[in-house]
Amino acid sequence: MPAKTNYHQMRSCRSIFFLCGLVTVLWGCSKNPKQRQYVLEGSLRKWQPITITFDGPQTSERDDRNPFLDYSLVVNFVNGDNSYTVNGYFAADGNAADSSADSGDKWQVKFSPDKEGVWEFTAYLMEGKDIAVTQYSLPKENDKIWNISGSFQIQPVDSLAKGFYKTGRLVYNGSRYLIESETQKAFLKNGVGSPETFLAFHEFDATYDNGGIDTPTLNEGLHEYRAHTDDWDDRGSIWEDDDATWGDGKGKAIMGALNYLAEKGMNSLYFMTMNVHGDGDNVWPWIGPEEQTRYDVSKLAQWEKVFTHMDQLGMAMNVFTQETENDSILNRGKLGRERMLYYRELVARFGHHLGVVWNLGEETNHTPEQLKIYASYIRSIDPYDHPIAVHNHIRVTGKRVEGRPLDPIKETFAPMLGYKDFEIPSLQMFDTTEIHAEVRKWVDLSKKKKKPWVVYLDEIGHWNIGVTTDTAANNNHPMVMRSALWGSLMSGAAGASWYFGGQDVANGDMAAEDFRARDKWWDICNNATQFFRNHLPFWEMQGHDELLSNDKAFCFAKKDEIYVVYLPKGERTDLQISDGAFSIAFYDPVEGGKLYDKQNEGWKITKPNSVELSAFNGQDHKDWVIVIARSK
């Protein structure tokens, strides 16, 4: 159970702390002559979140003085040279996930410490018209503003920690892959891209179908994930069993769905935080779909439970802040009061999570100038500098779609090249045969602009198809495996998310309830990412198709040291290699598992510095991955 300690002002105004297991005792001081109390909760371990709850004004979600706009809680955390300015938020009674409270006098801040030792903090609560979006930095000295100071001590990473609490925050460090801060390893995304309405869960407060696309297999338009109820337990949790749920044991099914996906090797989830007027029209953070400055405290506290579980499982959060149908409902697309508040609340409540990517929108309609403004604003209020992405409209070769340009990919991303506050093109591709070349294009272009991008493949194919279920009559797994999964990875993509398509009534994008419908597909995905992690220095490799004689095959290499060739079934190719001794091995991308060594047929030297590659042991009825590595 995390430490939970009350802190009170002492007349001496000095911070004193005693460490005893997970319990820390200390007192802080306040400028206000009235004694103020705060509560600190957390394991007090590096990377694991702490929550500080303060007493503040008694108010409610609907109060005349808007608690989201007209108050601003800002907390500065300092440890040596490390300094973070973090926004807090109105928390009702401080236990809203369980109580469903909409009023109270509790104000909270969440912080994920990235360094051991003593952290000191000073918290400021400010009041004023729209102050939340006009002042979100440390205030100047002002006797009318109360502030509270304190400190706490953070211990090293828990040796039993799992997920991101073991590997650390995902950060962009100027390379093609996000980096795990603690391990310094490159992160390869293995993502679930449906349902985009993942948060339209029937046990979240005030969540309902507001008139989205009719999805007859869902009960009143909401997900229940009942097929995953038995997958629930507290695995990997730092909390008591009942703390992983809310209310009277609510949330087991959605937690179970995450457990199942994590067990299958999936480490990323794509979801909308606002789809009002969109396809689903069943997800929003507010007290109602049109109440754009009034936030639902209990619903967001319940979301927080789910996101915390994702951190424990090592599952990244690809947070899509809007979609194409609604990306102008906030201030008609400008960075106005409502949009600024929306970003601020998301960052304040969820920015402490360790695997966050802020996505500016699905199938964006915004101009590059607007996207840059959004990105820079988010970067200015996000103390952790989480990477920022955006998602494009599809490109249909030779056709104009709904009056849009022939190449919306180019229109979206070309002006963003080199931009200081943008790191991830979230690619949507209609024709999967174009994926390999498209990924390579943006990898190369961004490198030339001296800000290499982390290129994600986040949606494929016609909106109605995506990736089929395992048992579908038109099962498209072999094609998607070759052209999209391996096609993207073999040109330097940092990972993919898999969209389910709309034609499947039972388990399509909007209807997905049972992730086991694609159980075999998750195995194929995991085979690919495990191969990269276990056998390749992939962060040092790049696409080298020019070394092959067959343009149907792919080559990914660190020249002179290691070459990987993806060979489609029935094909063979010559590969140009360097002088010297090399070993060769074969990998089955469908079955996964072991590498087959060179003693079997499937290669031969055809001329100096060249080998001819063919199917392992004559098994040319299926695809093969071939590894040629310099002998040590």
Phi, psi and omega per residue, in radians:
M1 nan 2.316 -3.141
P2 -1.095 2.681 3.075
A3 -1.099 2.488 3.087
K4 -2.444 1.955 -2.976
T5 -2.312 2.406 3.024
N6 -1.508 2.459 3.134
Y7 -2.164 2.300 -3.140
H8 -2.204 2.675 3.074
Q9 -1.150 2.411 3.000
M10 -1.949 2.571 -3.100
R11 -1.040 -0.507 -3.123
S12 -1.249 -0.280 -3.131
C13 0.983 0.635 3.084
R14 -2.076 2.527 3.116
S15 -1.503 2.213 3.121
I16 -2.206 2.338 3.128
F17 -2.438 2.500 3.091
F18 -2.199 2.282 -3.100
L19 -1.790 2.209 3.114
C20 -2.495 1.678 -3.065
G21 1.122 -2.120 3.141
L22 -1.749 0.140 -3.072
V23 -1.872 2.166 3.091
T24 -2.011 2.383 3.105
V25 -2.042 2.123 3.050
L26 -2.703 2.843 3.141
W27 -2.190 2.529 3.106
G28 -1.985 3.024 3.141
C29 -2.148 2.726 -3.096
S30 -2.275 2.550 3.036
K31 -1.218 -0.514 -3.131
N32 -1.195 2.314 -3.122
P33 -1.121 -0.394 3.077
K34 -1.354 2.434 3.139
Q35 -1.161 2.319 3.111
R36 -2.102 2.511 -3.053
Q37 -1.989 2.562 2.970
Y38 -2.479 2.778 -3.135
V39 -2.162 2.286 3.094
L40 -1.928 2.254 3.136
E41 -2.204 2.486 3.097
G42 2.664 2.952 -3.132
S43 -1.410 -0.220 -3.097
L44 1.036 0.684 3.066
R45 -2.043 2.583 3.100
K46 -0.925 2.367 3.119
W47 1.378 -0.440 -3.101
Q48 -1.416 2.416 -2.963
P49 -1.221 2.564 2.921
I50 -1.986 2.604 3.060
T51 -2.138 2.222 3.041
I52 -1.961 2.164 -3.129
T53 -1.915 2.208 -3.106
F54 -1.954 2.663 2.919
D55 -1.425 2.363 3.136
G56 -2.564 -2.791 -3.124
P57 -1.093 2.430 3.002
Q58 -1.276 2.178 -3.099
T59 -2.750 -3.043 -3.133
S60 -2.592 2.930 -3.125
E61 -1.009 -0.518 -3.073
R62 -1.898 0.246 -3.094
D63 -1.062 2.622 3.129
D64 -1.003 -0.700 3.009
R65 -1.549 1.874 -3.004
N66 -1.103 2.049 -3.091
P67 -1.230 -0.251 -3.131
F68 -1.605 -0.526 -3.131
L69 -1.734 -0.684 -2.908
D70 -1.723 0.128 2.971
Y71 -2.291 2.653 3.076
S72 -2.485 2.032 3.043
L73 -1.735 2.086 -3.140
V74 -2.216 2.286 -3.081
V75 -2.195 2.271 3.101
N76 -1.814 2.158 3.123
F77 -1.925 2.314 -3.089
V78 -2.358 2.338 3.011
N79 -2.491 1.727 -3.083
G80 1.083 -2.161 3.136
D81 -1.454 -0.146 3.135
N82 -1.494 2.162 -3.137
S83 -2.440 2.272 3.129
Y84 -2.264 2.304 3.011
T85 -1.849 2.021 -2.952
V86 -2.091 2.329 3.071
N87 -1.425 2.441 3.031
G88 -1.769 -2.914 -3.019
Y89 -2.792 2.805 3.057
F90 -1.269 2.273 -3.034
A91 -2.114 0.322 3.119
A92 0.989 -2.072 -3.110
D93 -1.587 0.085 -3.133
G94 1.447 -0.074 -3.133
N95 -2.409 0.639 -2.949
A96 -1.164 -0.475 3.121
A97 -0.989 -0.688 -3.127
D98 -1.588 -0.664 -3.036
S99 -1.529 -0.326 -3.017
S100 1.055 0.441 -3.128
A101 -1.132 2.552 3.053
D102 -2.072 0.101 3.126
S103 -2.531 2.861 3.129
G104 2.722 -2.993 -3.119
D105 -2.181 0.435 -3.096
K106 -1.802 2.382 3.129
W107 -2.259 2.358 -2.999
Q108 -2.230 2.735 2.931
V109 -2.371 2.485 3.073
K110 -2.039 2.485 -3.052
F111 -2.541 2.379 3.067
S112 -1.942 1.845 -3.066
P113 -1.269 2.343 -3.121
D114 -1.879 0.216 -3.098
K115 -2.582 2.489 3.078
E116 -1.305 2.914 3.060
G117 1.767 -2.911 -3.048
V118 -1.474 2.222 3.011
W119 -1.886 2.297 3.029
E120 -1.857 2.555 3.124
F121 -2.399 2.677 2.953
T122 -2.313 2.196 -3.100
A123 -1.892 2.349 -3.138
Y124 -2.114 2.257 2.997
L125 -1.948 2.090 -3.092
M126 -1.980 2.683 -3.119
E127 -2.334 2.401 3.104
G128 2.902 2.785 -3.103
K129 -1.018 2.094 3.095
D130 0.998 0.448 -3.045
I131 -1.129 -0.437 -3.130
A132 -1.076 -0.483 -3.124
V133 -1.978 0.092 3.089
T134 -1.983 -0.401 3.066
Q135 -2.514 1.899 -3.140
Y136 -2.247 0.399 3.040
S137 -2.039 3.140 -3.130
L138 -1.103 2.343 -3.115
P139 -1.345 2.800 2.978
K140 -1.320 2.841 -3.126
E141 -0.969 2.243 -3.085
N142 -2.698 2.069 -3.075
D143 -1.141 -0.341 -3.109
K144 -1.466 -0.126 -3.133
I145 -1.795 2.142 3.109
W146 -1.407 2.599 3.037
N147 -2.453 2.654 -3.096
I148 -2.282 2.349 3.126
S149 -2.041 2.702 3.103
G150 -2.986 -3.038 3.111
S151 -2.729 2.854 3.115
F152 -2.713 2.805 -3.092
Q153 -2.011 2.294 -3.117
I154 -1.819 2.278 3.121
Q155 -1.587 2.941 -3.140
P156 -1.077 2.980 3.084
V157 -0.922 2.347 3.089
D158 -1.103 2.177 -3.111
S159 -1.108 -0.343 3.129
L160 -1.737 0.041 -3.096
A161 -1.138 2.679 3.109
K162 -2.218 3.016 3.071
G163 1.052 -2.519 -3.113
F164 -1.234 -0.314 3.070
Y165 -1.214 -0.270 3.050
K166 -1.708 -0.695 -3.003
T167 -1.685 -0.305 3.092
G168 1.617 3.064 -3.089
R169 -1.152 2.481 3.010
L170 -1.386 2.205 -3.095
V171 -2.312 2.690 2.995
Y172 -1.600 2.204 -3.098
N173 -2.145 0.350 3.124
G174 1.588 0.193 3.101
S175 -2.022 -3.139 -3.060
R176 -1.335 -0.184 -3.094
Y177 -2.229 2.514 2.978
L178 -1.147 2.682 -3.062
I179 -2.042 2.411 3.008
E180 -1.353 2.068 -2.982
S181 -1.062 -0.640 -3.079
E182 -1.385 -0.782 -3.072
T183 -1.555 -0.338 -3.054
Q184 1.109 0.392 3.083
K185 -1.591 2.627 3.072
A186 -1.273 2.418 -3.121
F187 -1.721 2.227 3.114
L188 -1.956 1.982 -3.047
K189 -1.244 2.330 3.057
N190 -2.228 1.515 -2.789
G191 -1.895 2.686 3.027
V192 -1.792 2.154 -3.054
G193 -1.870 0.089 3.127
S194 -2.542 2.666 -0.075
P195 -1.350 2.489 3.063
E196 -1.110 -0.351 3.095
T197 -1.631 0.571 -3.091
F198 -0.910 -0.632 -3.089
L199 -1.452 0.023 3.045
A200 -1.447 1.142 -3.025
F201 -1.820 2.360 -2.937
H202 -1.188 -0.274 -3.129
E203 -1.727 0.087 2.955
F204 -1.435 2.474 -3.139
D205 -1.039 2.529 2.988
A206 0.859 0.715 3.116
T207 -1.982 2.172 -3.073
Y208 -2.728 2.895 3.109
D209 -1.402 2.080 -3.111
N210 -1.730 0.279 3.092
G211 1.940 0.510 3.126
G212 -1.345 -2.951 3.127
I213 -0.990 2.340 3.141
D214 -1.119 2.150 3.128
T215 -2.186 1.542 -2.961
P216 -1.085 -0.408 -3.111
T217 -1.408 -0.190 3.097
L218 -1.629 2.526 3.110
N219 -1.386 1.923 -3.126
E220 0.970 0.597 3.026
G221 1.323 0.243 -3.103
L222 -2.153 2.661 3.099
H223 -1.392 2.556 3.052
E224 -2.154 -0.431 3.099
Y225 0.920 0.620 -3.063
R226 -1.074 -0.475 3.130
A227 -1.103 -0.261 -3.079
H228 -1.944 0.165 3.133
T229 -1.025 -0.703 -3.120
D230 -1.293 -0.143 3.069
D231 -1.493 -0.070 -3.111
W232 -1.360 2.396 2.804
D233 -2.872 -2.969 -3.054
D234 -1.747 0.484 -3.073
R235 -0.959 2.366 3.087
G236 1.225 0.100 -3.006
S237 -1.516 2.534 3.013
I238 -1.641 0.040 -3.071
W239 -1.876 2.859 2.953
E240 -1.109 2.768 -3.088
D241 -0.921 -0.806 -3.051
D242 -1.270 -0.296 3.128
D243 -1.375 -0.273 3.099
A244 -1.384 -0.143 3.088
T245 -2.132 -2.926 3.118
W246 -2.556 2.883 -3.114
G247 1.005 -2.393 -3.135
D248 -1.666 1.143 3.105
G249 1.324 0.424 3.107
K250 -1.321 2.686 3.035
G251 1.710 -0.038 -3.084
K252 -1.081 -0.653 -3.072
A253 -1.205 -0.752 -3.132
I254 -1.233 -0.626 3.043
M255 -1.146 -0.683 3.117
G256 -1.118 -0.652 3.093
A257 -1.069 -0.739 3.106
L258 -1.134 -0.711 3.102
N259 -1.030 -0.797 -3.138
Y260 -1.049 -0.843 -3.105
L261 -1.091 -0.710 3.118
A262 -1.119 -0.674 3.105
E263 -1.122 -0.489 3.115
K264 -1.463 0.019 3.092
G265 1.619 0.131 3.134
M266 -1.416 2.325 -3.021
N267 -2.217 0.365 -3.124
S268 -2.770 2.533 3.139
L269 -2.346 2.359 -3.140
Y270 -1.797 2.207 3.141
F271 -2.698 2.690 3.081
M272 -1.553 2.494 2.961
T273 -1.817 -0.078 3.104
M274 -2.814 1.989 3.115
N275 -2.251 0.496 3.102
V276 -0.994 2.314 -3.098
H277 1.226 0.097 -3.131
G278 -1.699 -2.871 -3.083
D279 -1.022 -0.793 -3.095
G280 -1.498 -0.770 -3.093
D281 0.871 0.832 -3.121
N282 -2.541 0.198 3.100
V283 -2.319 2.193 3.032
W284 -2.801 2.683 -3.119
P285 -1.583 -0.049 -2.996
W286 -1.627 3.033 3.106
I287 -1.254 -0.260 3.055
G288 -2.801 2.792 -3.030
P289 -1.110 -0.347 3.130
E290 -1.914 0.081 -3.117
E291 -1.651 1.377 -2.901
Q292 -1.433 0.000 3.050
T293 -2.155 0.173 -3.116
R294 -2.157 1.987 -2.999
Y295 -1.725 2.546 -3.115
D296 -1.530 1.727 -3.012
V297 -1.090 -0.763 -3.082
S298 -1.228 -0.700 3.097
K299 -1.056 -0.787 -3.112
L300 -1.172 -0.561 3.058
A301 -1.189 -0.555 3.073
Q302 -1.292 -0.696 3.000
W303 -0.976 -0.741 -3.117
E304 -1.001 -0.646 3.073
K305 -1.029 -0.786 -3.117
V306 -1.157 -0.769 -3.113
F307 -1.158 -0.603 3.072
T308 -1.106 -0.716 3.102
H309 -1.106 -0.652 3.090
M310 -1.082 -0.723 3.069
D311 -1.040 -0.742 -3.129
Q312 -1.129 -0.522 3.132
L313 -1.555 -0.138 -3.069
G314 1.284 0.611 -3.112
M315 -1.881 2.019 -3.082
A316 -1.212 2.649 -3.131
M317 -1.834 1.857 3.018
N318 -1.613 1.677 -2.959
V319 -1.578 1.827 3.093
F320 -1.544 1.974 -2.986
T321 -1.404 -0.258 3.113
Q322 -2.922 3.034 3.087
E323 -2.299 3.060 -2.970
T324 -1.043 -0.603 -3.081
E325 -1.297 -0.331 -3.027
N326 -2.238 0.249 -2.983
D327 -1.330 0.066 3.049
S328 -2.120 0.181 -3.126
I329 -1.324 -0.347 3.053
L330 -1.624 1.918 3.084
N331 0.975 0.537 3.133
R332 0.914 0.610 3.083
G333 1.601 -0.136 3.125
K334 -1.495 2.890 3.070
L335 -1.534 1.372 -3.134
G336 -1.826 -2.908 -3.031
R337 -1.000 -0.856 -3.071
E338 -1.165 -0.725 -3.135
R339 -1.193 -0.743 3.101
M340 -1.052 -0.737 3.139
L341 -1.150 -0.695 3.121
Y342 -1.022 -0.873 3.119
Y343 -1.107 -0.706 -3.114
R344 -1.091 -0.771 -3.126
E345 -1.146 -0.702 3.106
L346 -1.085 -0.790 -3.115
V347 -1.177 -0.761 -3.099
A348 -1.115 -0.748 -3.046
R349 -1.468 -0.522 -2.993
F350 -2.209 -0.045 -3.087
G351 -1.170 -0.325 3.129
H352 -1.267 -0.227 -3.136
H353 -1.189 2.694 -2.864
L354 -1.677 -0.226 -3.107
G355 -2.070 0.539 -3.006
V356 -1.388 2.371 2.834
V357 -2.173 2.142 3.084
W358 -1.494 2.021 3.103
N359 -1.779 2.173 -3.038
L360 -1.239 -0.228 3.056
G361 2.740 2.552 3.068
E362 -1.411 2.298 3.140
E363 0.819 1.030 -2.993
T364 -1.067 2.491 3.005
N365 -1.814 -0.021 -3.030
H366 -1.352 2.686 3.076
T367 -1.309 2.764 3.058
P368 -0.990 -0.598 3.127
E369 -1.113 -0.753 3.096
Q370 -1.122 -0.762 -3.132
L371 -1.053 -0.693 3.127
K372 -1.149 -0.669 3.121
I373 -1.125 -0.795 3.114
Y374 -1.058 -0.837 -3.078
A375 -1.049 -0.764 -3.107
S376 -1.206 -0.591 3.088
Y377 -1.162 -0.820 3.117
I378 -1.038 -0.767 3.135
R379 -1.067 -0.591 -3.093
S380 -1.251 -0.427 -3.107
I381 -1.886 -0.091 -3.139
D382 -1.679 1.883 -3.075
P383 -1.175 -0.311 -3.051
Y384 -1.719 -0.055 3.129
D385 0.932 0.797 3.069
H386 -1.016 2.535 3.137
P387 -1.083 2.641 -3.071
I388 -2.098 2.391 -3.048
A389 -2.298 2.941 2.921
V390 -2.625 2.712 -3.008
H391 -2.029 2.406 -3.028
N392 -1.719 2.841 2.901
H393 -1.230 2.766 3.131
I394 -1.280 2.679 3.028
R395 -1.884 2.119 3.061
V396 -1.891 1.958 -3.013
T397 -0.951 2.189 3.045
G398 1.340 0.088 -3.104
K399 -2.208 2.622 3.062
R400 -1.808 2.132 -3.045
V401 -1.763 2.024 3.098
E402 0.857 0.697 3.094
G403 1.348 0.065 -3.126
R404 -1.430 2.860 -3.139
P405 -1.072 2.799 3.121
L406 -1.128 -0.508 -3.094
D407 -2.261 1.339 -3.139
P408 -1.153 -0.380 3.092
I409 -1.126 -0.860 3.130
K410 -1.109 -0.755 -3.104
E411 -1.092 -0.633 -3.131
T412 -1.306 -0.825 -2.921
F413 -1.670 -0.536 -3.078
A414 -0.987 -0.769 -3.137
P415 -1.233 -0.236 -3.119
M416 -1.559 -0.177 -3.118
L417 -0.981 2.256 3.108
G418 1.383 -0.048 -3.084
Y419 -1.203 2.354 -2.966
K420 -1.128 -0.473 -3.046
D421 -1.938 0.531 -3.137
F422 -2.483 2.296 -3.031
E423 -2.232 -0.382 -2.931
I424 -2.333 1.961 2.893
P425 -1.383 2.107 -3.126
S426 -1.686 1.598 -2.928
L427 -1.342 2.357 2.897
Q428 -1.995 2.230 -3.083
M429 -2.194 2.246 3.111
F430 -1.355 -0.901 -3.108
D431 -1.669 1.898 -3.061
T432 -1.152 -0.363 3.124
T433 -1.231 -0.231 3.124
E434 -1.627 -0.108 -3.001
I435 -1.101 -0.823 -3.052
H436 -0.995 -0.836 -3.115
A437 -1.239 -0.636 -3.102
E438 -1.169 -0.756 3.105
V439 -1.070 -0.825 -3.139
R440 -1.017 -0.669 -3.133
K441 -1.025 -0.861 -3.067
W442 -1.334 -0.517 3.008
V443 -1.051 -0.820 -3.098
D444 -1.237 -0.765 -3.121
L445 -1.105 -0.729 -3.132
S446 -1.191 -0.607 3.087
K447 -1.099 -0.702 3.128
K448 -1.128 -0.502 3.117
K449 -1.492 0.109 3.069
K450 1.127 0.392 2.916
K451 -2.430 1.473 -3.111
P452 -0.999 2.400 -3.134
W453 -1.640 2.644 2.967
V454 -1.598 1.709 -2.995
V455 -1.519 2.114 3.086
Y456 -1.896 2.491 2.955
L457 -1.766 1.949 -2.980
D458 -2.050 0.008 3.035
E459 -2.938 2.460 -3.105
I460 -2.319 2.707 2.930
G461 1.270 -3.058 3.050
H462 -1.079 2.508 -3.087
W463 -0.970 -0.411 -3.048
N464 -1.569 -0.081 -3.005
I465 -2.021 -1.168 -3.097
G466 1.067 -2.443 3.066
V467 -1.766 2.183 -3.072
T468 -1.315 2.923 3.024
T469 -1.254 2.901 -3.119
D470 -1.048 -0.624 -3.011
T471 -1.732 0.112 -3.107
A472 -1.093 2.489 3.128
A473 -1.097 -0.539 3.134
N474 -1.801 0.633 -3.086
N475 -0.810 2.156 -3.071
N476 -1.962 0.345 -3.083
H477 -1.033 -0.779 -3.135
P478 -1.036 -0.742 -3.135
M479 -1.169 -0.787 -3.122
V480 -1.177 -0.677 3.106
M481 -1.006 -0.807 -3.056
R482 -1.271 -0.948 -2.958
S483 -1.475 -0.570 -3.046
A484 -1.769 -0.961 -3.090
L485 -1.159 -1.137 -3.139
W486 -1.284 -0.549 3.114
G487 -1.051 -0.667 3.128
S488 -1.346 -0.816 -3.102
L489 -1.085 -0.620 -3.085
M490 -1.362 0.000 3.034
S491 -2.055 0.157 3.032
G492 1.798 0.189 3.061
A493 -1.117 2.634 3.140
A494 -1.633 0.162 3.085
G495 2.400 3.123 -3.058
A496 -2.533 2.766 2.949
S497 -2.120 2.486 -2.990
W498 -1.898 2.015 -3.115
Y499 -1.508 2.460 -2.998
F500 -1.599 -0.269 -3.111
G501 1.415 2.850 -3.037
G502 -1.761 -0.199 -3.024
Q503 -1.326 -0.408 3.140
D504 -1.362 1.869 -3.062
V505 -1.107 -0.640 -3.039
A506 -1.513 -0.662 -3.047
N507 -2.408 0.641 3.036
G508 -1.430 -2.971 -3.014
D509 -0.987 -0.951 -3.057
M510 -1.376 -0.363 -3.020
A511 -1.757 -0.131 -2.970
A512 -0.951 2.141 3.133
E513 -2.188 -0.544 -3.057
D514 -2.143 1.837 -3.106
F515 -1.231 -0.233 3.078
R516 -1.221 -0.205 3.087
A517 -1.098 -0.320 3.103
R518 -2.140 0.605 -3.083
D519 -0.988 -0.778 -3.134
K520 -1.207 -0.587 3.104
W521 -1.129 -0.717 3.104
W522 -1.059 -0.625 3.085
D523 -1.107 -0.744 3.132
I524 -1.094 -0.744 3.099
C525 -1.080 -0.799 -3.096
N526 -1.164 -0.598 3.074
N527 -1.005 -0.752 -3.105
A528 -1.147 -0.888 -3.074
T529 -1.210 -0.608 3.084
Q530 -1.157 -0.656 3.077
F531 -1.041 -0.826 3.138
F532 -1.075 -0.791 -3.083
R533 -1.197 -0.672 -2.992
N534 -1.527 -0.413 -2.971
H535 -2.152 -0.156 -2.999
L536 -2.275 2.516 2.866
P537 -1.473 1.116 -2.909
F538 -1.064 -0.491 -3.139
W539 -1.213 -0.251 3.098
E540 -1.803 0.024 -3.028
M541 -1.850 2.862 3.096
Q542 -2.660 2.944 -3.132
G543 -1.158 2.365 3.119
H544 -2.476 0.952 -3.139
D545 -1.100 -0.363 -3.135
E546 -1.133 -0.243 3.129
L547 -1.468 -0.081 -3.088
L548 -1.830 2.675 3.072
S549 -1.644 -0.201 -3.075
N550 -2.028 2.043 -3.077
D551 -1.351 0.009 3.036
K552 -1.521 -0.236 3.139
A553 -1.704 2.838 3.108
F554 -2.095 2.577 3.058
C555 -2.271 2.283 3.093
F556 -2.221 2.192 -2.936
A557 -2.650 2.717 2.771
K558 -1.935 1.683 -2.945
K559 -0.904 2.475 -3.139
D560 1.378 -0.188 -3.104
E561 -2.099 -0.903 -3.096
I562 -2.618 2.410 3.140
Y563 -2.248 2.390 3.037
V564 -2.149 2.282 -3.138
V565 -2.134 2.244 3.006
Y566 -1.688 2.093 -3.054
L567 -2.024 1.937 3.116
P568 -1.122 2.783 -3.085
K569 -1.049 2.466 3.095
G570 1.353 0.046 -3.090
E571 -1.876 2.811 2.961
R572 -2.500 2.807 -3.100
T573 -2.703 2.667 2.937
D574 -1.551 2.530 3.077
L575 -2.194 2.215 3.053
Q576 -1.460 2.215 3.127
I577 -2.245 3.008 -3.129
S578 -1.403 3.001 3.019
D579 -1.174 2.720 3.033
G580 2.040 -3.092 -3.101
A581 -1.636 2.317 3.138
F582 -2.275 2.603 2.975
S583 -1.746 2.808 -3.136
I584 -2.399 2.466 3.127
A585 -2.567 2.785 -3.059
F586 -2.166 2.560 -3.092
Y587 -2.344 2.326 3.115
D588 -1.582 1.942 -3.053
P589 -1.225 -0.316 3.105
V590 -1.512 -0.809 -3.071
E591 -1.464 -0.496 -3.103
G592 1.185 -2.704 3.084
G593 1.446 -2.352 -2.954
K594 -1.398 2.860 2.957
L595 -1.592 2.387 3.070
Y596 -1.610 2.335 -2.997
D597 -1.501 3.125 -2.959
K598 -1.274 -0.149 -3.058
Q599 -1.192 -0.254 3.074
N600 -1.671 2.837 -3.107
E601 -1.229 2.719 3.102
G602 2.558 0.105 3.091
W603 -2.803 2.710 3.027
K604 -2.836 2.624 3.097
I605 -1.374 2.172 -3.115
T606 -1.791 -0.488 3.104
K607 -2.894 2.946 -3.123
P608 -0.955 2.357 3.108
N609 1.063 0.525 3.109
S610 -2.609 2.439 3.047
V611 -2.243 2.572 3.037
E612 -1.715 2.234 -3.090
L613 -1.943 2.385 3.087
S614 -2.513 -3.095 -3.053
A615 -1.060 2.543 3.104
F616 -1.097 2.173 3.027
N617 0.945 0.561 3.092
G618 1.357 0.120 -3.101
Q619 -1.492 1.241 -3.054
D620 -1.542 0.232 3.085
H621 -1.524 0.005 3.128
K622 -2.535 2.894 -3.130
D623 -1.304 2.678 3.090
W624 -2.372 2.583 2.966
V625 -1.907 2.253 -3.025
I626 -2.089 2.275 -3.115
V627 -1.975 2.124 3.079
I628 -2.036 1.947 -3.035
A629 -2.145 2.463 3.109
R630 -1.082 2.311 3.137
S631 -1.201 2.430 -3.118
K632 -1.566 nan nan
